[in-house]
Amino acid sequence: MYQAFASIQKDLRKIQLFHTDRGSEFKNKLIDEVLETFEIQRSLSMKGCPYDNAVAEAIFKIIKTEFIKGCFNNLGDLTKELRDYVY
């Protein structure tokens, strides 16, 4: 999770909202500390509402079915290929 926040190229102080579902991977001390440090408001999906996160889930499905066709040699290769795919 630290690597994900460290890779953000924008000034974290300009981010106002961080939206996630209620998954356990988002209930950790690091995220809480980053959000508090940069005064970012947390937004959570509504409990028991699968449609609240539909856009993100649709994007993940496209990435899984169209983008990931094989394996990558390392994280750098994955990052480069994903960046090229998105842009």
ABEGO torsion letter per residue (X at the ends): XAAAAAABABBAAABABBBBBABAAABBAAAAAAAAAAGBBBBBBBBGBAAAAAAAAAAAAAAAAAABABBBABAAAAAAAAAAAAX
